[in-house]
Amino acid sequence: MARSLSHVLIHVIFSTKHREPTIPADLRPELFKYLAGTLRSIECPPLQVSGTGDHIHACLQLSRTKAIAQVIEEMKTSSSK
């Protein structure tokens, strides 16, 4: 039986509006954990999630069943709440 395998790593960077430093330092660790949990829930395991006051980096393994646009939409939607 044939199998379809893939191992695609994605480095996502997104910033705050106008690159304003609106992510407080004390909130960052919880935000990064939350985003990592979001990625795990959509079957895109994170390798690293970090950032600064004005942007976020996420290195993740792309799920075989997800489009990049879907993953980024889910990340941005969940992180802005």
C-alpha distance (Angstrom), angle and dihedral (degrees) to the residues before:
residue distance angle dihedral
M1 . . .
A2 3.83 . .
R3 3.78 120.6 .
S4 3.76 131.4 -158.4
L5 3.79 113.6 -140.8
S6 3.77 130.8 176.5
H7 3.79 138.1 171.3
V8 3.80 108.9 -170.6
L9 3.80 119.1 167.0
I10 3.81 118.7 -158.9
H11 3.80 128.7 -165.7
V12 3.81 108.4 -155.3
I13 3.80 122.2 -169.5
F14 3.77 122.9 -178.9
S15 3.77 130.1 169.1
T16 3.76 138.8 -152.6
K17 3.78 120.8 -99.5
H18 3.82 109.8 -69.0
R19 3.84 87.3 -4.3
E20 3.80 88.6 -82.7
P21 3.84 112.1 167.2
T22 3.82 94.1 -116.7
I23 3.83 99.6 142.3
P24 3.82 105.0 91.1
A25 3.82 116.7 -138.7
D26 3.82 92.8 -123.1
L27 3.83 91.7 53.7
R28 3.83 97.1 47.7
P29 3.84 99.7 82.8
E30 3.81 91.7 52.3
L31 3.81 92.2 44.2
F32 3.81 91.4 51.2
K33 3.83 91.2 48.9
Y34 3.80 89.8 48.5
L35 3.81 92.3 51.0
A36 3.81 90.9 47.3
G37 3.81 88.8 52.9
T38 3.80 90.6 49.1
L39 3.80 90.5 52.5
R40 3.81 92.1 48.5
S41 3.82 90.5 50.2
I42 3.82 91.3 57.0
E43 3.82 91.5 46.5
C44 3.82 95.9 -107.1
P45 3.80 102.6 120.8
P46 3.80 112.8 -148.1
L47 3.78 120.0 -130.8
Q48 3.82 93.1 -171.7
V49 3.81 136.7 -7.4
S50 3.81 118.4 -171.9
G51 3.77 142.6 127.3
T52 3.78 148.2 147.0
G53 3.78 136.4 -98.6
D54 3.79 93.6 -69.8
H55 3.80 106.9 32.2
I56 3.82 145.1 25.3
H57 3.81 130.0 -139.9
A58 3.80 122.5 -158.1
C59 3.78 126.1 -179.8
L60 3.79 110.4 -166.5
Q61 3.76 144.6 160.0
L62 3.78 110.2 -111.7
S63 3.79 115.2 -126.9
R64 3.79 114.7 -120.1
T65 3.81 89.4 -125.5
K66 3.83 99.9 46.6
A67 3.78 131.8 81.5
I68 3.79 118.1 -136.1
A69 3.81 90.2 -118.3
Q70 3.83 91.1 55.6
V71 3.80 92.2 51.4
I72 3.81 94.0 48.7
E73 3.81 91.9 45.6
E74 3.81 90.6 52.6
M75 3.83 91.8 47.3
K76 3.79 94.6 49.3
T77 3.80 94.0 43.0
S78 3.80 94.2 50.5
S79 3.81 95.3 42.5
S80 3.79 95.3 51.0
K81 3.81 94.6 56.2
